[in-house]
Amino acid sequence: MVDQTLARSFLTAGADYDRYRPGFPAEAADAIVPASARVALDLGAGTGKFTELLVGRVDRVIAVEPSEQMLAILRAKLPGVETMIGAAESIPASDHSVDVVTVAQAFHWFDREPACAEIARVLVPGGVLGLLWNRTDPRCAWDRACHRVAHPAVGDTDETTSSAAEQLPGFDVVERVTVPWAESISRADYIARWHTVSSFMTASDAERARMTADVERILDADPATAGREILDLPQITDVYVYRARV
Ligand SMILES: C[S@@+](CC[C@H](N)C(=O)[O-])C[C@H]1O[C@@H](n2cnc3c(N)ncnc32)[C@H](O)[C@@H]1O
């Protein structure tokens, strides 16, 4: 069941989201987009953090996203991308018109059954669906501790990995690829990033201040981050590749 309050929190978060959230490694797009693909549709495209990796890989890139604020930022960054306001459960594209659908950091927000039916409808027979999520590297103790501040109920998993899909109606699993990578991020941006995470955005002011103080305490205490302005943050991107059943 999708939490609509959390889902709606993305409707207002565009600029901060684009500034502070991590991007994705090129290897993730390599794993999803076949060389023969001509048209790709990025669903729940947000501000285009994954969409930008589709540009240059296919002839035509379409971004579908329910938030006009997010999409306005995407349009400014990626003027060659076609943009449409829309949702996964009702995709504004014609039948069998797309070779690849990608969903970065967003599939867990979708109503799964109708979204899968819609993705299968817009894909060509045998078309590719790629789902991907960034997650914390379990070897990074300080980042893991900060995730526990944001998501105490799920312990060491975060909001995304907990809903990663294996079997999807109408699709066959092709492969799962795990891409480790690293990001240099300032301490200030790392803290600001947490303010773009749904549990921080939907918290009361007092609760958000407590969560922020907890994150600062973790950074002050861990030898890998104490006294540092630039943090070396390991990331893992999980990629799930599916093919539409013919
Ligand atoms: C965590 S953001 C990811 C954005 C972008 N794909 C990225 O990786 O930066 C989740 C996105 O899913 C969108 N979203 C939420 N519910 C959706 C739905 N039912 N259909 C399509 N997009 C949805 C939100 O508006 C938001 O832009």
The ligand as an ORCA input file, in Angstrom:
! r2SCAN-3c Opt
* xyz 0 1
  C      12.246      9.567     -5.367
  S      11.582     10.463     -6.757
  C      12.592      9.826     -8.102
  C      12.691     10.772     -9.253
  C      13.672     10.397    -10.347
  N      13.272      9.188    -11.033
  C      15.071     10.232     -9.759
  O      15.571      9.111     -9.704
  O      15.652     11.233     -9.345
  C      10.049      9.622     -6.998
  C       9.263     10.208     -8.126
  O       8.131      9.394     -8.393
  C       7.058     10.247     -8.710
  N       5.801      9.499     -8.507
  C       5.152      9.270     -7.334
  N       4.039      8.536     -7.572
  C       3.999      8.300     -8.910
  C       3.108      7.582     -9.772
  N       2.039      6.960     -9.283
  N       3.372      7.557    -11.090
  C       4.467      8.171    -11.598
  N       5.363      8.845    -10.828
  C       5.132      8.904     -9.495
  C       7.231     11.428     -7.778
  O       6.520     12.573     -8.207
  C       8.743     11.603     -7.828
  O       9.160     12.489     -8.842
*
